[in-house]
Amino acid sequence: MKIRKAVFPAAGLGTRFLPATKAQPKVMLPLVDKPIIQYVVEEAKSSGIEQAIFVTGRGQRAIEDHFDTSFELEQVLEKKLKDTSDKQRKQELEAMLSEAREISNMVSAAYVRQR
């Protein structure tokens, strides 16, 4: 039997990390160049997980937004990519666009609100 779903408890106020967590969930705090939760989801995906279920609390829409498709961002990057002629800048923009798409396609995500 293969495990395909993982539950990530991400609710809570993050009081031990105040004031850093006053405006954003603790799992969205950056570690080097990406949010902590992204490292966790990447590890789960590499283990065969296909669906991530996040247990969130009030004011934690940033988690949903992070793993959702960002049409606006993709459109801006595509336009910049189309408008630039600098080869190095083109490569940077392609990498950014690829990363944005990879994040939203990483796993199928579901969100449950803790009461």
C-alpha positions in Angstrom: 0.0 0.0 0.0 1.5 3.3 -1.1 0.9 6.5 0.9 -0.1 9.3 -1.5 -1.5 11.9 0.9 0.2 13.9 3.7 -1.3 16.2 6.3 0.6 19.3 7.3 -0.5 20.9 10.5 0.2 24.6 9.8 -2.4 26.3 12.2 -1.4 28.2 15.2 -0.5 31.8 16.0 3.3 31.5 15.9 3.5 33.4 19.2 7.1 32.2 19.8 8.2 33.9 16.6 6.6 37.3 17.3 6.9 39.9 15.9 7.9 38.1 12.7 4.7 36.1 12.6 2.3 38.9 13.3 1.5 39.4 9.6 2.4 36.0 8.1 2.1 32.3 9.2 5.2 30.8 10.8 5.4 28.1 8.0 5.8 30.9 5.5 8.9 32.4 7.1 11.8 32.2 4.6 14.7 29.8 5.1 17.4 30.9 2.7 15.4 31.6 -0.5 11.9 29.9 0.0 9.3 29.4 2.7 9.8 26.6 5.2 6.6 24.9 4.1 7.9 24.6 0.6 10.9 22.6 1.7 8.6 20.2 3.6 6.3 19.8 0.6 9.3 19.2 -1.7 10.5 16.5 0.6 7.1 14.9 0.7 6.8 15.0 -3.1 10.2 13.3 -3.5 8.8 10.5 -1.2 5.9 9.9 -3.5 3.2 12.1 -1.9 0.7 13.4 -4.5 -1.7 15.3 -2.3 -1.0 17.7 0.5 -3.6 18.6 3.0 -2.9 21.7 5.0 -4.6 22.3 8.3 -4.6 26.1 8.6 -5.9 28.8 10.9 -7.3 32.2 10.7 -5.3 34.6 8.6 -3.2 32.0 6.8 -4.3 32.5 3.2 -0.6 33.0 2.3 -0.1 29.2 2.3 -3.0 28.8 -0.2 -1.7 31.7 -2.3 1.8 30.2 -2.4 0.8 26.8 -3.8 -1.9 28.2 -6.1 -1.3 29.2 -9.7 -0.3 32.9 -10.0 -1.7 33.9 -13.3 -0.7 37.6 -12.8 2.9 36.7 -12.0 3.2 34.3 -15.0 1.7 36.9 -17.4 4.2 39.6 -16.2 7.1 37.3 -16.5 6.0 36.1 -20.0 5.6 39.7 -21.1 9.1 40.6 -19.8 10.5 37.5 -21.4 9.0 38.4 -24.7 10.1 42.1 -24.5 13.8 41.5 -23.6 16.6 40.8 -26.0 19.3 40.4 -23.4 20.3 36.7 -23.3 21.2 36.6 -19.7 18.1 38.4 -18.6 16.0 36.0 -20.7 17.6 33.0 -18.9 16.8 34.6 -15.5 13.2 35.2 -16.5 12.8 31.7 -17.9 14.1 30.3 -14.6 11.7 32.5 -12.6 8.7 31.5 -14.7 9.7 27.8 -14.5 10.0 28.1 -10.7 6.6 29.8 -10.3 5.0 27.0 -12.4 6.7 24.2 -10.5 5.5 25.5 -7.2 1.9 25.5 -8.2 2.2 22.1 -9.9 4.1 20.5 -7.1 1.2 18.6 -5.5 -2.5 18.7 -5.4 -3.4 20.8 -2.4 -6.4 20.8 -0.1 -6.9 23.2 2.8 -8.8 22.5 6.1 -9.5 25.2 8.6 -8.8 24.4 12.3 -11.6 25.3 14.6 
